[in-house]
Amino acid sequence: MTLYESIREDLLSKIKDGTYPEGQTIPSELELAEIYGVSRPTVRQALQLLADDGYLEKRRRRGTIVTSPKISQSFTMTITSFEDAMRLAGHMPRTNVLVFRCEDAGEDVASSLEISTDDPVYRLVRLRYADDIPNVFVESYVPRDLYPGLEEFDFNETSLYDAMGRCGSPVMSARRRLEAIRADGPSAALLDVDPGDPLLLFHTVARNAEGVPAEYSIASYRGASNSFEIDVRRA
């Protein structure tokens, strides 16, 4: 075992036994180099291994803090709610509704939902947490005429897809487009990351059993907290 691997193992044991609990800032590279009697590059390699595994996260103003391992997301392969996905991954979900109102679709939303720009849509904006850590910021748009009655639901407690299934045709398929972006000021503040940190942005068009667009969403996931499973087969 190399020096940096042994340091990685020692730090990991301290994280797991609570010496360095989640959310705490660990000693600096210089301090750790003195503790272990090695060079800073050796410490940096050990810290990078732990960061790659999701146990550490570097913050510009706070230093290096202890985090939970990355959440493995499988919604890229199945239609599932955020709540179910988090519980399946062993995390406690929570949702904070920031905006819920009816408005005209507008050009981009109308194009994605294949409706007119002045057709009414529900706009639902949520900040969603895993174990009380902000994990994803998502804006959803649903045609009001296709799903009347959504205003009766409390989306702090109810899954949007569950409510859609009770109001009309359930979502049966989805097409997602993924891109990597950097957090700007507002998204960094919402997701508790530094400006410039990596985010994973999903654009999703979900359809009902008849193939009619039922939801258009834009979701920004913390890059440091999530990994995504994608199943592919030979054509």
VOBA-1610 file (N, C-alpha, C; in pm, whole numbers, padded with zeros to 5 digits, always signed):
BEGIN
Met+00085-00119+00000Met+00000+00000+00000Met+00089+00124+00000Thr+00060+00217-00089Thr+00137+00340-00097Thr+00107+00429+00022Leu+00190+00534+00039Leu+00168+00627+00150Leu+00031+00694+00141Tyr-00004+00743+00020Tyr-00131+00814+00010Tyr-00250+00720+00027Glu-00234+00593-00010Glu-00342+00496+00012Glu-00360+00468+00161Ser-00250+00460+00234Ser-00261+00435+00378Ser-00322+00555+00449Ile-00289+00675+00403Ile-00350+00795+00461Ile-00499+00798+00429Arg-00533+00760+00307Arg-00675+00753+00267Arg-00750+00658+00358Glu-00694+00541+00387Glu-00760+00442+00472Glu-00775+00494+00615Asp-00673+00563+00664Asp-00682+00615+00801Asp-00787+00725+00810Leu-00788+00814+00712Leu-00889+00920+00713Leu-01030+00863+00699Leu-01044+00762+00615Leu-01175+00700+00596Leu-01224+00636+00726Ser-01135+00571+00799Ser-01175+00510+00927Ser-01218+00618+01026Lys-01152+00733+01022Lys-01191+00842+01111Lys-01325+00902+01071Ile-01354+00904+00942Ile-01485+00951+00896Ile-01594+00855+00942Lys-01568+00726+00928Lys-01670+00626+00961Lys-01692+00612+01111Asp-01589+00637+01192Asp-01608+00622+01337Asp-01653+00753+01402Gly-01671+00859+01321Gly-01723+00984+01374Gly-01619+01082+01422Thr-01490+01047+01410Thr-01386+01143+01446Thr-01400+01269+01362Tyr-01427+01249+01234Tyr-01461+01358+01143Tyr-01605+01337+01096Pro-01703+01392+01166Pro-01843+01368+01129Pro-01882+01444+01003Glu-01993+01402+00943Glu-02043+01467+00822Glu-02068+01615+00847Gly-02022+01697+00753Gly-02039+01841+00765Gly-01922+01912+00828Gln-01830+01837+00891Gln-01716+01899+00957Gln-01604+01925+00856Thr-01530+02032+00877Thr-01412+02062+00798Thr-01294+01984+00854Ile-01224+01910+00770Ile-01108+01834+00816Ile-00985+01926+00818Pro-00877+01883+00882Pro-00755+01966+00881Pro-00708+01997+00739Ser-00636+02107+00726Ser-00586+02149+00594Ser-00479+02052+00543Glu-00446+02064+00415Glu-00340+01980+00358Glu-00209+01996+00436Leu-00176+02120+00472Leu-00052+02144+00545Leu-00056+02077+00682Glu-00169+02089+00751Glu-00181+02026+00883Glu-00174+01874+00873Leu-00241+01818+00771Leu-00238+01672+00755Leu-00098+01623+00717Ala-00028+01703+00637Ala+00109+01666+00601Ala+00197+01658+00725Glu+00177+01751+00818Glu+00254+01749+00943Glu+00212+01631+01031Ile+00079+01603+01035Ile+00029+01492+01117Ile+00087+01359+01069Tyr+00088+01338+00938Tyr+00132+01209+00883Tyr+00280+01207+00846Gly+00346+01321+00853Gly+00489+01326+00823Gly+00520+01300+00676Val+00435+01354+00588Val+00454+01335+00445Val+00443+01471+00375Ser+00462+01470+00244Ser+00452+01593+00166Ser+00306+01627+00138Arg+00281+01754+00104Arg+00145+01796+00071Arg+00091+01724-00053Pro+00172+01702-00159Pro+00119+01627-00275Pro+00071+01488-00237Thr+00138+01422-00141Thr+00093+01289-00098Thr-00043+01300-00029Val-00059+01400+00058Val-00188+01422+00124Val-00294+01454+00020Arg-00258+01536-00079Arg-00355+01577-00181Arg-00407+01455-00258Gln-00319+01359-00287Gln-00363+01237-00355Gln-00463+01158-00271Ala-00436+01150-00140Ala-00526+01077-00050Ala-00662+01146-00044Leu-00661+01279-00034Leu-00787+01353-00028Leu-00865+01339-00158Gln-00794+01337-00270Gln-00864+01323-00398Gln-00933+01188-00409Leu-00871+01083-00359Leu-00935+00951-00359Leu-01065+00954-00280Leu-01062+01017-00164Leu-01182+01026-00081Leu-01287+01114-00147Ala-01244+01220-00213Ala-01339+01306-00284Ala-01403+01231-00400Asp-01324+01151-00472Asp-01377+01074-00584Asp-01483+00974-00538Asp-01466+00924-00416Asp-01562+00827-00360Asp-01681+00895-00291Gly-01679+01029-00286Gly-01791+01103-00229Gly-01784+01128-00080Tyr-01668+01099-00016Tyr-01657+01119+00127Tyr-01611+01260+00164Leu-01551+01330+00070Leu-01504+01466+00094Leu-01548+01557-00019Glu-01562+01684+00014Glu-01599+01783-00088Glu-01525+01912-00057Lys-01456+01965-00157Lys-01379+02088-00137Lys-01469+02208-00157Arg-01468+02298-00060Arg-01546+02422-00067Arg-01449+02540-00064Arg-01474+02635-00150Arg-01380+02745-00166Arg-01360+02824-00038Arg-01467+02847+00035Arg-01456+02930+00154Arg-01446+02849+00284Arg-01481+02722+00278Arg-01486+02643+00402Arg-01374+02541+00412Gly-01302+02515+00306Gly-01201+02412+00307Gly-01258+02280+00259Thr-01210+02169+00311Thr-01256+02035+00271Thr-01345+01980+00380Ile-01470+01948+00344Ile-01567+01901+00443Ile-01602+01755+00418Val-01649+01690+00522Val-01691+01551+00515Val-01834+01545+00458Thr-01854+01458+00360Thr-01986+01441+00299Thr-02023+01294+00294Ser-02145+01268+00251Ser-02188+01130+00231Ser-02143+01083+00093Pro-02124+00952+00074Pro-02092+00901-00060Pro-02198+00940-00160Lys-02161+00944-00287Lys-02253+00988-00391Lys-02379+00902-00395Ile-02490+00967-00425Ile-02618+00898-00439Ile-02625+00839-00579Ser-02642+00708-00588Ser-02652+00642-00718Ser-02795+00652-00768Gln-02812+00724-00878Gln-02945+00750-00933Gln-02972+00656-01051Ser-03092+00595-01052Ser-03129+00506-01160Ser-03247+00558-01240Phe-03290+00686-01215Phe-03407+00736-01286Phe-03380+00756-01435Thr-03252+00750-01474Thr-03221+00758-01616Thr-03267+00633-01690Met-03299+00525-01615Met-03340+00400-01678Met-03485+00365-01651Thr-03547+00427-01550Thr-03684+00393-01514Thr-03764+00518-01484Ile-03897+00506-01487Ile-03985+00613-01445Ile-04012+00594-01297Thr-03956+00682-01215Thr-03973+00670-01070Thr-03974+00808-01008Ser-04034+00820-00893Ser-04038+00949-00824Ser-03907+00973-00751Phe-03879+01099-00722Phe-03761+01134-00644Phe-03765+01067-00507Glu-03883+01066-00446Glu-03898+01006-00313Glu-03860+00858-00316Asp-03912+00785-00414Asp-03882+00643-00423Asp-03734+00619-00452Ala-03677+00701-00540Ala-03536+00685-00575Ala-03446+00708-00454Met-03478+00811-00374Met-03397+00839-00256Met-03409+00728-00152Arg-03530+00682-00128Arg-03548+00575-00028Arg-03479+00447-00074Leu-03485+00419-00204Leu-03418+00300-00257Leu-03267+00309-00237Ala-03214+00431-00244Ala-03071+00452-00225Ala-03033+00466-00077Gly-03132+00454+00012Gly-03105+00460+00155Gly-03099+00599+00213His-03167+00696+00149His-03165+00834+00196His-03308+00880+00226Met-03319+00980+00314Met-03448+01035+00350Met-03478+01156+00263Pro-03583+01149+00180Pro-03615+01263+00092Pro-03697+01370+00163Arg-03683+01492+00114Arg-03766+01603+00159Arg-03778+01703+00046Thr-03894+01767+00036Thr-03920+01862-00072Thr-03966+01995-00017Asn-03913+02103-00074Asn-03955+02238-00039Asn-04007+02305-00167Val-04138+02330-00172Val-04198+02395-00289Val-04169+02545-00282Leu-04106+02595-00387Leu-04073+02737-00395Leu-04176+02816-00474Val-04230+02756-00579Val-04330+02821-00664Val-04428+02715-00712Phe-04558+02748-00707Phe-04659+02666-00773Phe-04771+02758-00819Arg-04785+02772-00949Arg-04887+02861-01003Arg-04920+02820-01146Cys-05027+02878-01199Cys-05067+02856-01338Cys-05025+02979-01419Glu-04967+02956-01536Glu-04921+03065-01622Glu-04923+03022-01767Asp-04908+03117-01860Asp-04898+03082-02001Asp-04769+03006-02027Ala-04775+02916-02124Ala-04663+02827-02148Ala-04536+02902-02190Gly-04549+02998-02280Gly-04429+03063-02332Gly-04365+02977-02439Glu-04267+03032-02507Glu-04214+02968-02627Glu-04142+02837-02599Asp-04045+02836-02507Asp-03966+02715-02483Asp-04050+02601-02427Val-04134+02632-02329Val-04219+02529-02268Val-04320+02477-02369Ala-04380+02566-02446Ala-04479+02525-02546Ala-04417+02433-02650Ser-04295+02464-02692Ser-04227+02380-02789Ser-04203+02240-02734Ser-04162+02231-02609Ser-04133+02100-02547Ser-04260+02020-02523Leu-04369+02089-02487Leu-04494+02020-02457Leu-04586+02008-02578Glu-04544+02064-02690Glu-04620+02058-02816Glu-04758+02120-02799Ile-04761+02241-02739Ile-04885+02315-02720Ile-04862+02458-02768Ser-04962+02543-02759Ser-04950+02682-02799Ser-04887+02765-02687Thr-04825+02876-02724Thr-04755+02958-02626Thr-04848+03018-02521Asp-04976+03037-02555Asp-05069+03095-02458Asp-05155+02990-02388Asp-05123+02862-02409Asp-05193+02756-02335Asp-05150+02759-02189Pro-05243+02734-02095Pro-05206+02738-01953Pro-05129+02614-01910Val-05028+02635-01828Val-04951+02524-01770Val-04933+02550-01622Tyr-04922+02442-01546Tyr-04880+02454-01406Tyr-04727+02463-01404Arg-04677+02560-01329Arg-04533+02571-01307Arg-04505+02536-01162Leu-04424+02431-01143Leu-04391+02383-01009Leu-04239+02387-00993Val-04192+02466-00898Val-04049+02481-00872Val-04020+02426-00732Arg-03927+02331-00726Arg-03900+02263-00599Arg-03749+02253-00574Leu-03713+02263-00447Leu-03579+02229-00402Leu-03592+02099-00325Arg-03516+01998-00367Arg-03535+01865-00310Arg-03408+01821-00238Tyr-03431+01759-00123Tyr-03322+01726-00031Tyr-03306+01574-00016Ala-03182+01534+00010Ala-03152+01397+00052Ala-03081+01407+00186Asp-03144+01354+00291Asp-03089+01363+00427Asp-03060+01508+00466Asp-03154+01596+00434Asp-03146+01739+00469Asp-03035+01814+00398Ile-02976+01754+00295Ile-02877+01823+00212Ile-02942+01854+00078Pro-02941+01980+00033Pro-03004+02011-00097Pro-02937+01932-00208Asn-03017+01862-00288Asn-02962+01770-00387Asn-02999+01807-00530Val-03121+01860-00549Val-03164+01892-00686Val-03262+02009-00683Phe-03245+02100-00777Phe-03338+02210-00800Phe-03409+02182-00931Val-03543+02175-00927Val-03617+02131-01045Val-03736+02220-01073Glu-03752+02257-01200Glu-03869+02330-01248Glu-03949+02236-01338Ser-04077+02219-01309Ser-04163+02130-01387Ser-04279+02210-01445Tyr-04318+02173-01568Tyr-04430+02237-01636Tyr-04525+02128-01684Val-04654+02141-01648Val-04755+02040-01680Val-04874+02110-01745Pro-04923+02061-01860Pro-05042+02123-01923Pro-05162+02117-01829Arg-05221+02233-01801Arg-05335+02236-01708Arg-05455+02159-01765Asp-05479+02173-01896Asp-05596+02110-01955Asp-05585+01957-01953Leu-05462+01907-01950Leu-05441+01762-01948Leu-05452+01706-01807Tyr-05421+01787-01707Tyr-05423+01741-01568Tyr-05493+01843-01478Pro-05624+01861-01496Pro-05697+01953-01409Pro-05699+01900-01265Gly-05691+01991-01171Gly-05699+01951-01031Gly-05567+01940-00960Leu-05455+01968-01027Leu-05326+01956-00959Leu-05312+02056-00845Glu-05386+02166-00853Glu-05376+02267-00746Glu-05430+02216-00613Glu-05497+02101-00614Glu-05551+02045-00490Glu-05446+01972-00407Phe-05327+01952-00464Phe-05226+01870-00397Phe-05121+01958-00329Asp-05066+01906-00220Asp-04954+01969-00151Asp-04827+01898-00196Phe-04749+01964-00281Phe-04631+01899-00339Phe-04510+01902-00247Asn-04527+01957-00128Asn-04427+01933-00024Asn-04434+01789+00024Glu-04552+01729+00010Glu-04576+01594+00062Glu-04607+01491-00047Thr-04653+01537-00163Thr-04701+01446-00267Thr-04610+01450-00390Ser-04579+01334-00445Ser-04503+01325-00568Ser-04585+01380-00685Leu-04521+01458-00772Leu-04591+01512-00889Leu-04644+01400-00976Tyr-04565+01296-01000Tyr-04610+01187-01087Tyr-04726+01111-01025Asp-04727+01097-00892Asp-04841+01034-00826Asp-04967+01118-00846Ala-04953+01249-00829Ala-05068+01338-00846Ala-05118+01336-00990Met-05026+01334-01086Met-05065+01330-01227Met-05141+01202-01258Gly-05097+01091-01198Gly-05167+00966-01220Gly-05308+00967-01165Arg-05331+01043-01058Arg-05464+01051-00997Arg-05554+01152-01068Cys-05492+01246-01140Cys-05570+01349-01211Cys-05598+01314-01357Gly-05521+01225-01415Gly-05535+01194-01557Gly-05451+01074-01592Ser-05390+01074-01709Ser-05308+00962-01754Ser-05172+00966-01685Pro-05126+00854-01631Pro-04995+00853-01566Pro-04883+00865-01668Val-04770+00913-01622Val-04650+00921-01706Val-04600+00780-01733Met-04574+00751-01860Met-04531+00616-01899Met-04393+00612-01964Ser-04345+00725-02015Ser-04214+00727-02079Ser-04154+00866-02065Ala-04024+00874-02083Ala-03956+01003-02073Ala-03830+01002-02157Arg-03799+01116-02214Arg-03673+01134-02286Arg-03594+01243-02212Arg-03470+01211-02175Arg-03389+01303-02097Arg-03264+01343-02174Arg-03227+01468-02162Arg-03102+01519-02221Arg-03015+01571-02107Leu-02891+01523-02103Leu-02799+01555-01994Leu-02686+01644-02044Glu-02654+01746-01965Glu-02535+01826-01991Glu-02471+01865-01859Ala-02341+01887-01864Ala-02267+01931-01746Ala-02252+02082-01753Ile-02282+02150-01642Ile-02272+02295-01636Ile-02201+02334-01506Arg-02175+02464-01492Arg-02118+02516-01368Arg-02222+02600-01296Ala-02224+02591-01167Ala-02323+02662-01087Ala-02302+02813-01097Asp-02411+02886-01123Asp-02405+03032-01114Asp-02441+03073-00971Gly-02446+03202-00946Gly-02471+03249-00810Gly-02599+03198-00748Pro-02715+03214-00815Pro-02841+03167-00755Pro-02845+03016-00733Ser-02802+02937-00832Ser-02808+02791-00815Ser-02708+02744-00710Ala-02593+02811-00700Ala-02496+02777-00596Ala-02554+02800-00458Ala-02626+02912-00442Ala-02687+02942-00312Ala-02794+02840-00276Leu-02876+02802-00373Leu-02983+02706-00346Leu-02929+02568-00311Leu-02825+02524-00383Leu-02775+02389-00366Leu-02656+02381-00270Asp-02621+02494-00207Asp-02514+02499-00108Asp-02381+02450-00166Val-02347+02502-00282Val-02217+02477-00344Val-02154+02612-00376Asp-02031+02609-00422Asp-01963+02732-00461Asp-01994+02765-00607Pro-02003+02893-00642Pro-02017+02929-00784Pro-01904+02867-00865Gly-01941+02809-00978Gly-01842+02740-01061Gly-01832+02592-01036Asp-01891+02543-00926Asp-01890+02399-00900Asp-01974+02326-01006Pro-01943+02199-01032Pro-02015+02125-01138Pro-02158+02088-01097Leu-02249+02105-01191Leu-02387+02059-01178Leu-02419+01972-01299Leu-02512+01879-01280Leu-02561+01795-01389Leu-02704+01839-01420Leu-02724+01885-01543Leu-02852+01944-01583Leu-02927+01847-01673Phe-03050+01814-01632Phe-03136+01726-01710Phe-03254+01804-01765His-03275+01794-01895His-03399+01839-01959His-03481+01714-01988Thr-03604+01709-01940Thr-03687+01590-01954Thr-03822+01625-02014Val-03864+01546-02114Val-04001+01551-02165Val-04063+01415-02135Ala-04164+01415-02048Ala-04233+01291-02011Ala-04365+01283-02088Arg-04406+01161-02122Arg-04527+01140-02201Arg-04617+01038-02133Asn-04748+01050-02160Asn-04844+00953-02107Asn-04856+00833-02201Ala-04950+00743-02171Ala-04962+00620-02249Ala-04998+00646-02394Glu-05061+00760-02423Glu-05097+00794-02560Glu-04985+00866-02634Gly-04873+00885-02567Gly-04760+00953-02629Gly-04769+01105-02626Val-04866+01159-02551Val-04885+01304-02541Val-04788+01360-02436Pro-04716+01469-02466Pro-04628+01528-02365Pro-04705+01569-02241Ala-04663+01518-02128Ala-04734+01541-02001Ala-04657+01631-01906Glu-04525+01637-01920Glu-04444+01721-01832Glu-04314+01757-01902Tyr-04271+01882-01882Tyr-04138+01925-01923Tyr-04068+01975-01798Ser-03947+01927-01772Ser-03876+01968-01651Ser-03730+01997-01680Ile-03675+02087-01599Ile-03532+02119-01600Ile-03482+02098-01459Ala-03390+02004-01441Ala-03344+01968-01307Ala-03192+01982-01298Ser-03146+02052-01195Ser-03003+02072-01171Ser-02961+01991-01048Tyr-02876+01891-01069Tyr-02827+01805-00961Tyr-02686+01845-00921Arg-02658+01838-00792Arg-02521+01860-00744Arg-02429+01754-00802Gly-02326+01798-00874Gly-02233+01703-00935Gly-02154+01625-00834Ala-02122+01687-00720Ala-02040+01620-00620Ala-02118+01516-00541Ser-02252+01519-00549Ser-02334+01432-00464Ser-02402+01319-00538Asn-02396+01317-00670Asn-02476+01222-00746Asn-02395+01151-00855Ser-02429+01026-00875Ser-02384+00952-00993Ser-02507+00890-01058Phe-02499+00860-01187Phe-02616+00815-01260Phe-02587+00686-01336Glu-02678+00590-01319Glu-02665+00462-01388Glu-02736+00470-01523Ile-02669+00421-01627Ile-02726+00418-01762Ile-02705+00279-01820Asp-02812+00215-01858Asp-02807+00080-01913Asp-02812+00087-02065Val-02712+00031-02133Val-02709+00034-02279Val-02693-00108-02333Arg-02744-00129-02453Arg-02734-00259-02520Arg-02692-00240-02664Arg-02629-00342-02717Arg-02588-00335-02856Arg-02710-00327-02948Ala-02704-00239-03045Ala-02817-00222-03137Ala-02833-00346-03224
//
